[in-house]
């Protein structure tokens, strides 16, 4: 298997795209850490399915809008696995309203989860990737297309794409490859 012996963390890995990514990493042989915030039942089911594939799995609940929870999550990951090879920044949230209907709390919430959290996770992950690694940021077509009521999410994902470029350049000397992937309409 392609990823045997690798350790991967998927944020927002309990359902949807994150779940599919976590399961595929496990199918390829990686040990997979699944981060989630609210979907307890789905998170437990995802980890059980990963474990049934014969790889190690760990469930880490952490609200990524809170920097202290991110630090705690990575500390637990380090205590359990000692290192990280792959980080998939998939967790996303956002208030879907037009620009004139958004409130600052909606804007801040969306930016905290979709842009700041991947930056903080990348900082923590880089520390645990002394021999190099991979960081994949899941973005959105709304980062460059104008979609109805998508302004906060679209801007946050455009910011994530800019962050990806900066991290790719800054982390390359450490052997860490950073990319962004935008799925189609879901």
MOGI-V504323 format. One record per backbone hydrogen bond with DSSP energy under -1.0 kcal/mol. CO is the residue of the C=O (numbers start at 0). NH is the residue of the N-H. Records with the same first field share a line. If there is no record, write none. Layout:
CO = NH, NH
//
This chain:
0 = 3
2 = 5
5 = 30
6 = 84, 85
7 = 32
8 = 87
9 = 34
14 = 18
15 = 19
16 = 20
17 = 21
18 = 22
19 = 23
20 = 24
21 = 25
22 = 26
23 = 27
24 = 29
25 = 28
27 = 2
30 = 7
31 = 57
32 = 9
33 = 59
34 = 12
35 = 61
37 = 39
38 = 42
39 = 43
40 = 44
41 = 45
42 = 46
43 = 47
44 = 48
45 = 49
46 = 50
47 = 51
49 = 52
50 = 53
55 = 31
57 = 33
59 = 35
62 = 65
65 = 68, 69
66 = 70
67 = 71
68 = 72
69 = 73
70 = 74
71 = 75
72 = 76
73 = 77
74 = 78
75 = 79
76 = 80
77 = 81
84 = 133
85 = 8
86 = 135
87 = 10, 89
88 = 137
94 = 96
97 = 100
102 = 106
103 = 107
104 = 108
105 = 109
106 = 110
107 = 111
108 = 112
109 = 113
110 = 114, 115
111 = 116
114 = 118
115 = 119
116 = 120
117 = 121
118 = 122
119 = 123
120 = 124
121 = 125
122 = 126
124 = 127
125 = 128
127 = 83
128 = 131
132 = 176
133 = 86
134 = 178
135 = 88
136 = 180
139 = 142
140 = 143, 144
146 = 149
149 = 153
150 = 154
151 = 155
152 = 156
153 = 157
154 = 158
155 = 159
156 = 160
157 = 161
158 = 162
159 = 163
160 = 164
161 = 165
162 = 166
163 = 167
164 = 168
165 = 169
166 = 170
170 = 173, 175
171 = 174
174 = 132
176 = 134
178 = 136
180 = 138
//
